[in-house]
């Protein structure tokens, strides 16, 4: 009975180790800073490569922030058009058509 229990504990430990390795050595599964750090350290990059990675990540983050800001502005603009259509009791498309005519 004791051997079965020890065997089960050992199997559980291996399962846990396997899970830990899969979640920390694969960037796709990294969900927090600790897991991402473990993954990046497992790459064993030189300082030069880490600086390139940092620059690349910073560029991607900036692009995503700009895109989010654009989406927010577009949503705000759409809301203003919807409010104009309600205020003047005309359709959304009519408001857009009027705006197009005014811009010409």
PADRENGU-602422 format. One record per residue: residue number from 1; residue in one letter; chain; x, y, z of N, C-alpha, C in turn. Coordinates in nm, 2 decimals. Layout:
// PADRENGU-602422
> seq  type  mol  n_x  n_y  n_z  ca_x  ca_y  ca_z  c_x  c_y  c_z
> NUM  A  A  X  Y  Z  X  Y  Z  X  Y  Z
...
// end
This chain:
// PADRENGU-602422
> seq  type  mol  n_x  n_y  n_z  ca_x  ca_y  ca_z  c_x  c_y  c_z
> 1  X  A  0.08  -0.12  0.00  0.00  0.00  0.00  0.09  0.13  0.00
> 2  X  A  0.19  0.12  0.08  0.28  0.24  0.09  0.36  0.26  -0.04
> 3  X  A  0.39  0.15  -0.11  0.46  0.16  -0.23  0.37  0.23  -0.34
> 4  X  A  0.24  0.19  -0.34  0.14  0.24  -0.43  0.13  0.39  -0.41
> 5  X  A  0.12  0.43  -0.28  0.11  0.57  -0.24  0.23  0.65  -0.29
> 6  X  A  0.35  0.60  -0.26  0.47  0.66  -0.31  0.48  0.67  -0.46
> 7  X  A  0.44  0.57  -0.53  0.44  0.57  -0.67  0.34  0.68  -0.72
> 8  X  A  0.22  0.69  -0.66  0.13  0.79  -0.70  0.18  0.93  -0.68
> 9  X  A  0.25  0.95  -0.56  0.31  1.08  -0.53  0.41  1.11  -0.64
> 10  X  A  0.49  1.01  -0.68  0.60  1.04  -0.77  0.54  1.07  -0.91
> 11  X  A  0.43  1.00  -0.95  0.36  1.03  -1.07  0.30  1.17  -1.07
> 12  X  A  0.24  1.21  -0.96  0.18  1.34  -0.95  0.29  1.45  -0.96
> 13  X  A  0.41  1.42  -0.90  0.52  1.52  -0.91  0.57  1.53  -1.05
> 14  X  A  0.58  1.42  -1.12  0.62  1.43  -1.26  0.52  1.50  -1.35
> 15  X  A  0.39  1.48  -1.32  0.28  1.55  -1.39  0.29  1.70  -1.37
> 16  X  A  0.31  1.74  -1.24  0.33  1.88  -1.20  0.45  1.94  -1.27
> 17  X  A  0.56  1.87  -1.27  0.68  1.91  -1.33  0.66  1.93  -1.48
> 18  X  A  0.60  1.84  -1.55  0.57  1.85  -1.69  0.48  1.97  -1.72
> 19  X  A  0.38  1.99  -1.63  0.29  2.11  -1.65  0.37  2.23  -1.63
> 20  X  A  0.45  2.24  -1.53  0.53  2.36  -1.51  0.63  2.39  -1.62
> 21  X  A  0.69  2.28  -1.68  0.78  2.30  -1.79  0.70  2.35  -1.92
> 22  X  A  0.59  2.30  -1.94  0.51  2.34  -2.06  0.46  2.48  -2.04
> 23  X  A  0.43  2.52  -1.92  0.37  2.66  -1.90  0.48  2.77  -1.89
> 24  X  A  0.61  2.73  -1.86  0.71  2.83  -1.84  0.81  2.83  -1.96
> 25  X  A  0.81  2.73  -2.04  0.91  2.72  -2.15  0.84  2.74  -2.28
> 26  X  A  0.72  2.79  -2.28  0.65  2.82  -2.41  0.58  2.95  -2.39
> 27  X  A  0.62  3.04  -2.48  0.57  3.18  -2.47  0.42  3.19  -2.49
> 28  X  A  0.37  3.10  -2.57  0.22  3.10  -2.60  0.14  3.08  -2.47
> 29  X  A  0.20  3.00  -2.38  0.13  2.97  -2.26  0.16  3.06  -2.15
> 30  X  A  0.25  3.15  -2.16  0.29  3.25  -2.06  0.18  3.35  -2.04
> 31  X  A  0.14  3.36  -1.91  0.03  3.45  -1.88  0.06  3.55  -1.78
> 32  X  A  0.18  3.54  -1.72  0.23  3.65  -1.63  0.38  3.67  -1.64
> 33  X  A  0.42  3.77  -1.57  0.56  3.82  -1.58  0.66  3.70  -1.55
> 34  X  A  0.63  3.63  -1.45  0.72  3.52  -1.40  0.74  3.42  -1.51
> 35  X  A  0.63  3.38  -1.57  0.63  3.28  -1.68  0.71  3.33  -1.80
> 36  X  A  0.68  3.46  -1.84  0.75  3.52  -1.95  0.90  3.53  -1.92
> 37  X  A  0.93  3.57  -1.80  1.07  3.58  -1.76  1.14  3.44  -1.77
> 38  X  A  1.08  3.34  -1.73  1.13  3.20  -1.73  1.16  3.16  -1.88
> 39  X  A  1.06  3.20  -1.96  1.07  3.16  -2.11  1.19  3.24  -2.17
> 40  X  A  1.20  3.37  -2.15  1.30  3.45  -2.21  1.44  3.40  -2.16
> 41  X  A  1.45  3.37  -2.03  1.58  3.33  -1.98  1.61  3.19  -2.04
> 42  X  A  1.51  3.11  -2.07  1.54  2.98  -2.13  1.60  2.99  -2.27
> 43  X  A  1.58  3.11  -2.33  1.63  3.13  -2.46  1.78  3.16  -2.46
> 44  X  A  1.83  3.20  -2.34  1.98  3.22  -2.32  2.03  3.32  -2.43
> 45  X  A  1.96  3.43  -2.45  2.00  3.54  -2.54  2.12  3.62  -2.48
> 46  X  A  2.20  3.67  -2.57  2.31  3.76  -2.53  2.24  3.90  -2.51
> 47  X  A  2.32  3.99  -2.44  2.26  4.12  -2.42  2.22  4.19  -2.54
> 48  X  A  2.30  4.17  -2.65  2.26  4.24  -2.78  2.13  4.19  -2.83
> 49  X  A  2.11  4.06  -2.82  1.98  4.00  -2.87  1.86  4.05  -2.78
> 50  X  A  1.89  4.05  -2.65  1.79  4.10  -2.56  1.75  4.24  -2.59
> 51  X  A  1.85  4.33  -2.62  1.82  4.47  -2.65  1.74  4.48  -2.78
> 52  X  A  1.77  4.39  -2.88  1.69  4.39  -3.00  1.54  4.34  -2.97
> 53  X  A  1.53  4.24  -2.88  1.40  4.20  -2.84  1.32  4.31  -2.77
> 54  X  A  1.39  4.38  -2.68  1.33  4.49  -2.61  1.28  4.60  -2.70
> 55  X  A  1.36  4.63  -2.80  1.32  4.73  -2.90  1.20  4.69  -2.98
> 56  X  A  1.20  4.56  -3.02  1.09  4.51  -3.10  0.96  4.51  -3.02
> 57  X  A  0.97  4.46  -2.90  0.85  4.46  -2.81  0.80  4.60  -2.79
> 58  X  A  0.89  4.70  -2.76  0.85  4.84  -2.74  0.78  4.89  -2.87
> 59  X  A  0.83  4.86  -2.99  0.77  4.90  -3.11  0.63  4.84  -3.13
> 60  X  A  0.61  4.71  -3.10  0.48  4.65  -3.11  0.38  4.71  -3.01
> 61  X  A  0.43  4.73  -2.89  0.34  4.79  -2.79  0.29  4.93  -2.83
> 62  X  A  0.38  5.01  -2.88  0.35  5.14  -2.93  0.24  5.13  -3.04
> 63  X  A  0.26  5.04  -3.13  0.17  5.03  -3.24  0.03  4.99  -3.19
> 64  X  A  0.03  4.89  -3.10  -0.10  4.85  -3.04  -0.17  4.96  -2.97
> 65  X  A  -0.09  5.05  -2.89  -0.15  5.16  -2.82  -0.21  5.26  -2.92
> 66  X  A  -0.14  5.29  -3.03  -0.19  5.38  -3.13  -0.32  5.32  -3.19
> 67  X  A  -0.32  5.19  -3.22  -0.44  5.13  -3.28  -0.56  5.14  -3.18
> 68  X  A  -0.53  5.12  -3.05  -0.64  5.13  -2.95  -0.69  5.27  -2.95
> 69  X  A  -0.60  5.37  -2.95  -0.64  5.51  -2.95  -0.73  5.54  -3.07
> 70  X  A  -0.69  5.49  -3.19  -0.77  5.51  -3.31  -0.91  5.45  -3.30
> 71  X  A  -0.91  5.33  -3.24  -1.04  5.27  -3.22  -1.13  5.35  -3.13
> 72  X  A  -1.07  5.40  -3.02  -1.15  5.49  -2.93  -1.20  5.61  -3.00
> 73  X  A  -1.12  5.67  -3.08  -1.16  5.79  -3.16  -1.27  5.76  -3.25
> 74  X  A  -1.26  5.65  -3.32  -1.36  5.61  -3.42  -1.49  5.58  -3.34
> 75  X  A  -1.49  5.51  -3.23  -1.61  5.49  -3.15  -1.67  5.62  -3.10
> 76  X  A  -1.59  5.71  -3.06  -1.64  5.84  -3.02  -1.71  5.91  -3.13
> 77  X  A  -1.65  5.91  -3.25  -1.70  5.97  -3.37  -1.84  5.91  -3.40
> 78  X  A  -1.84  5.77  -3.40  -1.97  5.70  -3.43  -2.08  5.74  -3.33
> 79  X  A  -2.04  5.75  -3.21  -2.14  5.79  -3.10  -2.19  5.93  -3.13
> 80  X  A  -2.10  6.02  -3.17  -2.15  6.16  -3.20  -2.25  6.16  -3.32
> 81  X  A  -2.22  6.08  -3.42  -2.31  6.07  -3.54  -2.44  6.01  -3.49
> 82  X  A  -2.44  5.91  -3.41  -2.57  5.85  -3.36  -2.64  5.96  -3.28
> 83  X  A  -2.58  6.03  -3.20  -2.64  6.14  -3.12  -2.70  6.25  -3.21
> 84  X  A  -2.63  6.28  -3.32  -2.69  6.38  -3.42  -2.81  6.32  -3.48
> 85  X  A  -2.81  6.19  -3.52  -2.92  6.13  -3.59  -3.04  6.13  -3.49
> 86  X  A  -3.02  6.11  -3.37  -3.13  6.12  -3.27  -3.18  6.26  -3.25
> 87  X  A  -3.09  6.35  -3.24  -3.12  6.49  -3.21  -3.21  6.55  -3.32
> 88  X  A  -3.17  6.51  -3.45  -3.25  6.57  -3.56  -3.35  6.47  -3.62
> 89  X  A  -3.36  6.35  -3.55  -3.46  6.25  -3.59  -3.44  6.21  -3.74
> 90  X  A  -3.32  6.18  -3.77  -3.29  6.13  -3.91  -3.20  6.01  -3.89
> 91  X  A  -3.19  5.93  -4.00  -3.11  5.81  -3.99  -2.96  5.84  -3.98
> 92  X  A  -2.89  5.74  -3.93  -2.74  5.75  -3.93  -2.68  5.77  -4.06
> 93  X  A  -2.74  5.70  -4.17  -2.69  5.72  -4.30  -2.71  5.86  -4.35
> 94  X  A  -2.83  5.92  -4.32  -2.86  6.05  -4.36  -2.76  6.15  -4.30
> 95  X  A  -2.72  6.13  -4.18  -2.62  6.22  -4.12  -2.49  6.21  -4.19
> 96  X  A  -2.45  6.09  -4.23  -2.33  6.07  -4.30  -2.34  6.14  -4.44
> 97  X  A  -2.45  6.12  -4.51  -2.47  6.18  -4.64  -2.46  6.33  -4.63
> 98  X  A  -2.52  6.39  -4.53  -2.51  6.54  -4.51  -2.37  6.58  -4.49
> 99  X  A  -2.30  6.50  -4.41  -2.16  6.54  -4.38  -2.07  6.53  -4.50
> 100  X  A  -2.10  6.43  -4.59  -2.03  6.42  -4.72  -2.06  6.54  -4.81
> 101  X  A  -2.18  6.58  -4.81  -2.22  6.69  -4.90  -2.16  6.82  -4.85
> 102  X  A  -2.15  6.84  -4.72  -2.09  6.96  -4.66  -1.94  6.96  -4.69
> 103  X  A  -1.88  6.85  -4.69  -1.73  6.85  -4.71  -1.69  6.88  -4.85
> 104  X  A  -1.78  6.87  -4.94  -1.75  6.89  -5.09  -1.73  7.04  -5.12
// end
